[in-house]
């Protein structure tokens, strides 16, 4: 789910699986403290060298709210299956996974097949959000957002939107924010997050257990019901594919293999089409 100041969109889709939501843009990026003492931030595990295999996953099409109304059929080609690369050691769990896509096929989220589309929005300004959550009753955190789920987002072509999302994680983005928008503050690295920079344009991060994470453009995810919250962000600010691309996963620690597959697939797909 996500919260944005400036524009708010409420979407309700019962039978289709889209739940009501409100989206607020903000220029604050921080972890939200809880009143209960919880374990410290979980370190991001270093990658383990292992053989990878390609597997085909079924596609789940998510009804999508857009500037032209509700899209219930694809406006861009959506194949019935998607091939992804996974560690051979995780091949067994892929039989329970699906690739959730929006009707414009802009974002893809690998998640358990039993989960459902929660919020899918392609905004007129070019930004997009795809949220997938467990089926059944959804526990909400203190800010009214789901405690478990996977949220993928892409900022618009607006440099302000992109830099608002990226500046806490990338020093160059923070410098550009201060130069281009000197009157708008940009937080430094969010307190409590464990951040690992893979390259100058890609970071992985994890939050303290049971702590919601709030990002400027993606929204808030996690809370007292999520022992594991991890994410990846890729930033591109120097070409026609300008944008910040983010996926955040939150849920039970037993979902670690699923989250790893989902985050790796998201990053690989973004890296394939940005310079």
BATOR-255122 format. One record per residue (C-alpha): residue in one letter; x, y, z. Coordinates in steps of 0.25 Angstrom, whole numbers, padded with zeros to 4 digits, always signed. Layout:
BEGIN
aXYZ/...
END
This chain:
BEGIN
x+0000+0000+0000/x+0005+0014-0001/x+0002+0028+0004/x+0004+0041-0004/x+0002+0056-0002/x-0002+0064-0014/x-0011+0053-0020/x-0020+0043-0014/x-0027+0032-0021/x-0037+0022-0015/x-0039+0010-0022/x-0049-0001-0019/x-0050-0015-0026/x-0057-0026-0019/x-0058-0038-0028/x-0045-0034-0035/x-0037-0034-0023/x-0033-0020-0022/x-0036-0014-0008/x-0039+0000-0005/x-0027+0009-0003/x-0022+0023-0002/x-0009+0028-0008/x-0001+0039-0002/x+0012+0045-0007/x+0021+0050+0003/x+0036+0055+0003/x+0039+0048+0016/x+0046+0035+0016/x+0048+0028+0030/x+0045+0016+0038/x+0033+0017+0047/x+0036+0013+0061/x+0027+0004+0070/x+0025+0004+0084/x+0029-0010+0087/x+0044-0014+0088/x+0047-0023+0076/x+0060-0030+0071/x+0070-0021+0064/x+0071-0020+0049/x+0073-0033+0041/x+0086-0033+0033/x+0085-0035+0018/x+0091-0048+0015/x+0102-0048+0005/x+0099-0055-0008/x+0102-0070-0008/x+0109-0075-0021/x+0100-0086-0026/x+0095-0092-0039/x+0083-0085-0045/x+0072-0091-0054/x+0061-0085-0062/x+0046-0088-0058/x+0033-0084-0064/x+0023-0078-0055/x+0008-0075-0058/x+0003-0061-0059/x-0007-0054-0051/x-0013-0042-0057/x-0017-0031-0048/x-0029-0021-0051/x-0022-0008-0052/x-0027+0006-0049/x-0022+0017-0058/x-0024+0031-0063/x-0034+0025-0073/x-0042+0017-0063/x-0042+0003-0058/x-0034-0007-0068/x-0039-0021-0067/x-0032-0026-0079/x-0018-0024-0084/x-0014-0012-0092/x+0000-0017-0094/x+0003-0032-0098/x+0003-0041-0085/x+0008-0055-0087/x+0001-0067-0080/x+0015-0070-0074/x+0028-0063-0070/x+0042-0070-0070/x+0050-0066-0058/x+0064-0070-0052/x+0064-0076-0038/x+0075-0084-0030/x+0074-0098-0033/x+0072-0101-0018/x+0059-0093-0019/x+0053-0100-0031/x+0043-0108-0022/x+0036-0095-0016/x+0034-0089-0030/x+0022-0098-0032/x+0015-0090-0022/x+0018-0076-0028/x+0012-0067-0039/x+0016-0055-0046/x+0006-0044-0043/x+0005-0033-0054/x-0002-0020-0056/x-0011-0019-0069/x+0000-0010-0076/x+0011-0020-0072/x+0019-0010-0066/x+0022-0016-0053/x+0023-0031-0049/x+0023-0037-0035/x+0027-0051-0032/x+0018-0056-0020/x+0011-0068-0015/x+0001-0073-0024/x-0010-0072-0013/x-0008-0057-0011/x-0016-0046-0018/x-0015-0033-0025/x-0018-0022-0014/x-0014-0009-0021/x-0011-0007-0035/x-0010+0007-0041/x-0004+0013-0054/x-0004+0028-0051/x-0005+0038-0063/x+0008+0044-0059/x+0015+0031-0062/x+0017+0025-0048/x+0012+0012-0045/x+0010+0003-0032/x+0006-0012-0031/x+0003-0018-0018/x+0001-0033-0015/x-0004-0038-0001/x-0008-0051+0005/x-0022-0055+0003/x-0032-0055+0014/x-0032-0045+0026/x-0021-0034+0025/x-0014-0029+0037/x-0012-0014+0037/x+0000-0007+0043/x-0001+0005+0052/x-0002+0014+0039/x-0014+0006+0033/x-0005-0001+0023/x-0004-0017+0021/x+0007-0023+0030/x+0010-0034+0020/x+0011-0033+0005/x+0020-0029-0007/x+0020-0015-0013/x+0026-0011-0026/x+0027+0003-0031/x+0032+0012-0042/x+0033+0027-0040/x+0029+0036-0051/x+0038+0044-0061/x+0037+0055-0051/x+0051+0058-0045/x+0045+0062-0032/x+0038+0049-0030/x+0050+0041-0034/x+0060+0048-0025/x+0050+0048-0014/x+0050+0033-0014/x+0065+0031-0017/x+0072+0042-0009/x+0072+0035+0004/x+0079+0023-0002/x+0088+0029-0013/x+0098+0040-0009/x+0098+0045-0024/x+0083+0046-0023/x+0084+0054-0010/x+0094+0063-0016/x+0084+0065-0028/x+0073+0068-0019/x+0080+0078-0011/x+0084+0085-0024/x+0071+0084-0032/x+0061+0086-0020/x+0069+0093-0009/x+0056+0097-0002/x+0051+0082-0001/x+0059+0074+0010/x+0064+0060+0007/x+0067+0051+0018/x+0080+0044+0019/x+0080+0028+0021/x+0067+0024+0028/x+0070+0021+0043/x+0070+0006+0046/x+0071+0001+0032/x+0082-0008+0028/x+0086-0003+0014/x+0096-0011+0005/x+0100-0003-0008/x+0102-0013-0019/x+0106-0003-0030/x+0105+0012-0031/x+0090+0011-0036/x+0085-0002-0028/x+0083-0004-0013/x+0077-0015-0004/x+0072-0012+0010/x+0065-0018+0022/x+0058-0013+0033/x+0057-0016+0048/x+0048-0027+0051/x+0033-0023+0053/x+0036-0009+0048/x+0028-0002+0037/x+0036+0004+0026/x+0031+0017+0019/x+0037+0021+0006/x+0033+0034-0001/x+0027+0028-0014/x+0025+0014-0010/x+0017+0016+0003/x+0018+0008+0016/x+0019-0007+0018/x+0022-0016+0029/x+0019-0015+0044/x+0016-0024+0057/x+0012-0036+0048/x+0025-0036+0039/x+0037-0042+0045/x+0044-0040+0031/x+0044-0027+0023/x+0054-0026+0011/x+0055-0018-0001/x+0063-0014-0014/x+0063+0000-0021/x+0069+0003-0034/x+0072+0018-0038/x+0073+0023-0052/x+0074+0038-0054/x+0082+0040-0067/x+0074+0035-0079/x+0060+0034-0084/x+0057+0023-0074/x+0059+0033-0063/x+0052+0027-0050/x+0054+0020-0037/x+0049+0006-0037/x+0046-0001-0023/x+0041-0014-0018/x+0039-0017-0003/x+0035-0030+0003/x+0029-0032+0017/x+0024-0044+0024/x+0028-0056+0033/x+0042-0060+0033/x+0039-0074+0026/x+0036-0065+0013/x+0051-0062+0012/x+0053-0071-0001/x+0041-0065-0007/x+0045-0051-0004/x+0059-0054-0010/x+0054-0059-0023/x+0044-0048-0024/x+0054-0037-0021/x+0065-0043-0031/x+0054-0044-0042/x+0050-0030-0040/x+0064-0025-0040/x+0068-0033-0052/x+0056-0028-0060/x+0059-0014-0057/x+0074-0015-0060/x+0070-0021-0074/x+0063-0008-0079/x+0071+0003-0072/x+0085+0007-0077/
END
